[in-house]
Amino acid sequence: MRYLVLFVYLTFFGLSAQVDLADDPVSISLVKRQNDQFEIYLKIKDGYAFQKEAPHRILLAGKKGVTVLNANLTFQGPTHPKKPDYFAQVNPLPIKLTGKGELEVHARLFYCSLAKNLCIPGKLDTTLSVE
């Protein structure tokens, strides 16, 4: 019994595997729509998918003249046709920015390899240019 409790504790708290998204199947881009309206696109390679019920977290910070006015960072999109617990793709995330400069993105995203049935929390720290 003692080993079971130790195993559960280490599994959930002590041995959390986290991947740096630099070598990851996830890519991010910022697209300007009109005036101060932008969209963040999260793309994932074939064979991977974002989990639907995972606690995805994205933090945005404006730098060098950029101010974040509003952002809807809730993941939405169509359900994967073969795996109902995953998104087939994530819809663009609308944000409202003012100024020109840089947008810092700090994110923790949960995605899975569909072939291996392996889910990984990925960490994303990047800076996007705002023109």
SERO-4910 file (N, C-alpha, C, O; in steps of 0.05 Angstrom, whole numbers):
BEGIN
 pado doro    nc1    nc2    nc3   cac1   cac2   cac3    cc1    cc2    cc3    oc1    oc2    oc3
  Met    A     17    -24      0      0      0      0     18     25      0     12     44    -14
  Arg    A     39     24     16     57     47     18     69     54    -10     72     77    -17
  Tyr    A     76     32    -25     88     36    -51     68     47    -71     75     63    -89
  Leu    A     43     39    -68     22     50    -86     19     80    -82     17     95   -101
  Val    A     18     88    -57     16    117    -51     40    132    -61     37    154    -73
  Leu    A     64    121    -58     88    134    -68     87    136    -98     95    156   -110
  Phe    A     79    115   -111     77    114   -141     57    136   -150     64    151   -169
  Val    A     34    138   -138     14    158   -146     25    186   -142     22    203   -159
  Tyr    A     38    190   -119     49    217   -113     70    225   -134     70    247   -144
  Leu    A     89    207   -139    110    213   -159     99    216   -187    109    233   -202
  Thr    A     79    201   -194     67    203   -220     55    231   -224     58    243   -246
  Phe    A     40    241   -205     25    266   -209     41    290   -201     36    312   -211
  Phe    A     59    288   -182     73    312   -171    103    312   -176    114    333   -180
  Gly    A    115    289   -174    144    289   -175    157    285   -202    179    295   -206
  Leu    A    145    270   -219    157    263   -244    142    275   -268    135    261   -287
  Ser    A    136    300   -266    120    312   -288    138    317   -312    157    333   -311
  Ala    A    132    304   -334    148    307   -358    138    332   -372    114    335   -376
  Gln    A    156    348   -380    149    373   -394    168    376   -418    192    371   -415
  Val    A    158    384   -440    174    386   -464    176    415   -472    156    430   -471
  Asp    A    200    423   -481    204    450   -492    194    449   -521    202    431   -536
  Leu    A    176    467   -529    164    466   -555    182    474   -578    173    476   -601
  Ala    A    208    479   -572    227    486   -594    230    462   -613    232    467   -637
  Asp    A    229    438   -603    232    414   -619    205    399   -620    205    374   -621
  Asp    A    184    413   -621    158    402   -617    141    403   -642    148    418   -660
  Pro    A    119    389   -643    101    389   -666     83    414   -666     66    416   -684
  Val    A     85    432   -647     67    455   -645     82    480   -655    105    485   -649
  Ser    A     68    496   -671     79    521   -680     58    543   -675     34    538   -675
  Ile    A     68    568   -672     50    590   -666     56    613   -684     80    618   -691
  Ser    A     36    628   -692     40    652   -709     19    673   -702     -3    666   -691
  Leu    A     25    698   -708      7    720   -703      0    733   -730     18    739   -746
  Val    A    -26    736   -736    -35    747   -761    -53    772   -755    -71    770   -739
  Lys    A    -46    794   -768    -63    818   -765    -87    817   -784    -84    811   -808
  Arg    A   -110    822   -773   -135    821   -789   -143    849   -798   -145    854   -822
  Gln    A   -147    868   -780   -153    896   -787   -148    913   -763   -152    905   -740
  Asn    A   -139    937   -767   -133    957   -746   -118    944   -723    -95    937   -725
  Asp    A   -132    940   -700   -119    929   -676   -128    900   -671   -124    889   -649
  Gln    A   -141    887   -691   -151    860   -688   -130    840   -699   -121    842   -722
  Phe    A   -122    821   -682   -103    801   -690   -114    773   -683   -134    770   -669
  Glu    A   -101    752   -694   -107    725   -687    -82    709   -683    -62    712   -697
  Ile    A    -82    693   -662    -60    674   -656    -68    647   -668    -89    636   -662
  Tyr    A    -51    637   -685    -55    610   -697    -37    590   -683    -12    594   -682
  Leu    A    -49    569   -673    -34    546   -662    -37    523   -682    -59    513   -686
  Lys    A    -15    514   -693    -16    492   -712     -1    468   -700     18    472   -685
  Ile    A    -11    445   -706      1    420   -695      4    401   -719    -13    399   -736
  Lys    A     26    386   -719     32    368   -741     12    345   -742     -1    339   -722
  Asp    A     11    332   -765     -6    309   -768      3    287   -749     27    284   -744
  Gly    A    -16    273   -738     -9    251   -719    -10    261   -690     -6    245   -672
  Tyr    A    -15    287   -686    -17    298   -659    -43    314   -657    -54    322   -677
  Ala    A    -52    318   -633    -76    333   -628    -76    345   -601    -64    334   -582
  Phe    A    -89    368   -598    -92    381   -572   -115    368   -556   -135    361   -567
  Gln    A   -110    363   -530   -131    352   -513   -153    372   -509   -148    396   -507
  Lys    A   -178    363   -508   -201    381   -504   -204    390   -475   -207    414   -470
  Glu    A   -202    372   -457   -207    378   -428   -182    385   -412   -184    385   -388
  Ala    A   -161    391   -425   -136    397   -411   -135    426   -402   -148    443   -415
  Pro    A   -121    432   -381   -119    460   -372    -98    476   -387    -77    484   -376
  His    A   -103    481   -413    -85    497   -429    -83    525   -417   -103    536   -408
  Arg    A    -59    536   -417    -55    563   -405    -37    579   -424    -15    571   -431
  Ile    A    -47    603   -432    -31    621   -449    -31    648   -435    -52    659   -429
  Leu    A     -7    659   -430     -4    685   -419      9    703   -440     29    695   -452
  Leu    A     -2    727   -443      8    746   -463     18    771   -449      6    780   -430
  Ala    A     41    782   -459     51    807   -448     62    824   -471     78    815   -487
  Gly    A     52    848   -472     62    867   -492     89    879   -484     93    885   -460
  Lys    A    107    882   -503    133    894   -498    140    914   -520    130    912   -542
  Lys    A    157    933   -513    167    953   -532    144    968   -546    145    972   -570
  Gly    A    123    976   -531    102    992   -543     76    978   -548     56    990   -556
  Val    A     75    952   -544     50    937   -550     34    934   -524     46    928   -503
  Thr    A      8    938   -526    -10    934   -503    -31    914   -511    -44    916   -532
  Val    A    -36    894   -494    -57    875   -499    -83    886   -487    -84    890   -462
  Leu    A   -103    891   -503   -128    902   -494   -149    881   -487   -163    883   -467
  Asn    A   -149    860   -503   -170    839   -500   -160    813   -513   -147    815   -534
  Ala    A   -166    791   -501   -158    766   -513   -177    743   -505   -184    741   -482
  Asn    A   -185    728   -524   -201    704   -519   -183    680   -524   -179    672   -547
  Leu    A   -173    668   -503   -153    647   -505   -165    619   -499   -150    601   -491
  Thr    A   -191    616   -503   -204    591   -499   -202    574   -524   -208    583   -546
  Phe    A   -193    550   -521   -191    532   -544   -218    523   -553   -235    513   -537
  Gln    A   -223    526   -579   -247    516   -592   -240    505   -619   -220    513   -631
  Gly    A   -257    488   -629   -252    477   -655   -266    451   -659   -279    440   -641
  Pro    A   -264    440   -683   -278    414   -689   -265    391   -674   -241    391   -669
  Thr    A   -281    372   -667   -272    347   -654   -258    329   -674   -266    327   -697
  His    A   -237    316   -665   -222    297   -682   -241    275   -690   -256    264   -672
  Pro    A   -242    267   -715   -262    246   -724   -258    219   -712   -277    204   -708
  Lys    A   -233    212   -704   -228    185   -693   -224    185   -663   -226    165   -650
  Lys    A   -218    209   -652   -213    211   -623   -229    234   -611   -221    257   -614
  Pro    A   -252    228   -599   -270    249   -590   -260    266   -567   -271    287   -561
  Asp    A   -238    258   -554   -227    274   -532   -206    294   -541   -193    307   -525
  Tyr    A   -203    297   -568   -183    315   -579   -195    334   -600   -216    328   -612
  Phe    A   -182    356   -604   -190    375   -626   -177    365   -652   -154    356   -652
  Ala    A   -192    367   -674   -180    362   -700   -161    385   -707   -140    381   -719
  Gln    A   -169    409   -699   -153    433   -701   -164    453   -681   -186    450   -672
  Val    A   -148    473   -675   -157    494   -657   -162    519   -673   -146    527   -689
  Asn    A   -186    531   -669   -193    555   -683   -174    578   -675   -163    577   -653
  Pro    A   -170    598   -693   -152    620   -686   -163    634   -660   -187    636   -656
  Leu    A   -144    644   -644   -151    657   -619   -150    687   -623   -129    698   -628
  Pro    A   -173    701   -622   -174    730   -628   -162    746   -604   -168    741   -581
  Ile    A   -146    766   -611   -135    785   -591   -136    813   -602   -136    817   -627
  Lys    A   -137    832   -584   -137    860   -592   -113    873   -580   -108    873   -556
  Leu    A    -96    885   -598    -71    897   -590    -69    925   -600    -81    932   -620
  Thr    A    -54    942   -585    -48    969   -595    -18    972   -595     -4    960   -579
  Gly    A     -8    989   -613     20    995   -614     35    975   -632     24    956   -643
  Lys    A     61    981   -634     79    964   -650    102    956   -631    111    972   -614
  Gly    A    112    932   -635    134    922   -619    133    892   -618    134    879   -638
  Glu    A    132    881   -593    134    852   -590    112    842   -571    103    856   -553
  Leu    A    103    818   -576     84    804   -559     97    779   -548    105    761   -563
  Glu    A    101    778   -522    112    754   -509     89    735   -503     68    742   -493
  Val    A     95    709   -510     75    688   -506     88    667   -488    109    656   -495
  His    A     75    662   -466     83    640   -448     60    621   -445     38    629   -436
  Ala    A     64    597   -453     41    578   -454     49    551   -444     72    542   -445
  Arg    A     29    537   -433     31    509   -426      8    495   -441    -16    500   -435
  Leu    A     15    479   -460     -4    466   -478     -3    436   -475     19    424   -473
  Phe    A    -26    423   -476    -27    394   -473    -35    382   -500    -57    387   -510
  Tyr    A    -18    366   -510    -23    353   -536    -16    323   -534     -2    315   -515
  Cys    A    -25    307   -553    -21    279   -552    -11    269   -579    -19    279   -600
  Ser    A      5    248   -578     12    233   -602    -10    212   -606    -13    195   -589
  Leu    A    -24    214   -627    -47    196   -632    -37    168   -638    -51    148   -631
  Ala    A    -14    165   -650     -4    138   -656      6    123   -631      2     99   -629
  Lys    A     18    138   -613     29    126   -589     11    128   -565     16    116   -544
  Asn    A    -11    143   -567    -29    148   -544    -14    159   -521    -18    150   -498
  Leu    A      4    178   -526     21    190   -506     15    220   -505     17    234   -526
  Cys    A      8    230   -482      1    258   -478     24    272   -463     35    261   -444
  Ile    A     30    296   -472     53    311   -461     45    340   -456     33    352   -474
  Pro    A     52    352   -433     49    381   -429     73    394   -442     96    388   -434
  Gly    A     68    412   -460     90    427   -473     91    455   -463     71    468   -457
  Lys    A    115    466   -461    119    493   -452    128    510   -476    147    502   -490
  Leu    A    115    533   -480    122    551   -502    129    578   -491    112    590   -477
  Asp    A    152    588   -497    161    615   -490    172    627   -515    194    619   -524
  Thr    A    158    646   -526    167    658   -551    159    688   -552    143    697   -537
  Thr    A    172    702   -571    165    730   -575    157    733   -604    171    724   -623
  Leu    A    134    745   -609    123    750   -636    124    780   -642    119    796   -625
  Ser    A    131    786   -667    133    814   -675    105    824   -682     89    811   -695
  Val    A     99    849   -673     74    862   -678     79    887   -696     93    905   -687
  Glu    A     69    886   -720     74    908   -739     49    925   -742     49    945   -757
***
